[in-house]
Amino acid sequence: MADNNPPTASSHPDRSERAPKSPIVEIAKKVCPAVITVVISKDLPKIEGFYFLPFGSESFIVPRIEGRKKEKTKVGGGSGFLVSEDGYVLTSQHVVSDPEADYTVIIEPTKKYPAKVVCRDSINDVAILKIEGKNFPFLELGDSDKIELGEQVVAVGNPLGEFHDTVSAGIISGLSRLITAFSGLSRETARLKGLIQTDAAINPGNSGGPLVDMEAKVIGINTAMVMGAQNLGFAIPINYAKKDLEEVRQYGRIRRPFLGVKYIVLNKELAEQNKLSIDYGALIIRERLGETAVVRGSGAEKAGLHEFDIILEIEGEKITEKNPLVDILQKFQIDDEINLKILRGKKEINLKAKLEEKK
């Protein structure tokens, strides 16, 4: 008798017939071993207990501290990633901004290394750490100048310092973004420009972790997220960090061109308040009593700059809030001689200044 039942698919298909795995699986395998946790610790007074102080209908808890005993206390954490087999680590500057703190790098849950902060680049929010050892897994750095809008990316980090090897995928949703970021650790604000915007999830504790392309090459350092907004994160282009890394390896420090002035960047509001004739430029002015607005022995002093001069342009480029003096100076090298347009009183003058290394 013929079988009229139609053939049915096997409930256990051959493994070879399954859908291919996402390329992100392979990227995660390459990247995660080199992603680390940065633990921030400080010597703080030892808490022996608590007092409960009544106030009206409520009670307040106050820590009880006896004597001068101190203990090592974890006060924060972030992410980072190894970039060489001899232990160089890249992270965000705001993660390791406290010079009085101690830093520990954790590779996998059990491998801990004391870390030395080799340099902090507050302009680009990049820091380089060094741990002692060899044959560490490390990531290859890509070229952030070649990335394109809509390109697929993967963000990796250790959110909250607890969830190791957290991977999120997305696309590059914006380029050359300018933001003002606030660090909950250092309580500082920073103006960051040229950032990569991505919809790959970047969470607290992810700062300092890598943003990689589909070849598992690092194109950015995760740096910021927008509170209250979904799928809106930012990363520092890796080419900013490449320059820092090259200088650290060659000189043992970051070398920056230095003019030697204290200043504020003018805008319409400041111009109106101070009855100035212009609303752009860098007004040379001391920040507090007892200091000088023009650093003694600097290129600015040798060029003849004075307090209350307004630097209008450098090499024909106007100084504005969106294009401040510090950003313009980064385009030059140490020992370069630059042309300055200055407003002194009501008279415009031109000066030449030689940039020196910032000590």
Secondary structure, 3 states (H helix, E strand, C coil): CCCCCCCCCCCCCCHHHCCCCCHHHHHHHHHHHHEEEEEEEEEEEEEEEEEEEEECCEEEEEEEEEEEEEEEEEEEEEEEEECCCCCEEEECHHHHCCCCCEEEEEECCCEEEEEEEEEEECCCCEEEEECCCCCCCCCCECCHHHCCCCCEEEEEECHHHCCCCEEEEEEEEEEEEEEEEECCCCCCEEEEEEEEEECCCCCCCCCCCEEECCCCCEEEEEEEECCCCCCCEEEEEHHHHHHHHHHHHHHCCCCCEECCECEEECCHHHHHHCCCCCCCCEEECCCCCCCCCECCCCHHHHHCCCCCCEEEEECCEECCCCCCHHHHHCCCCCCCEEEEEEEECCEEEEEEEECEECC
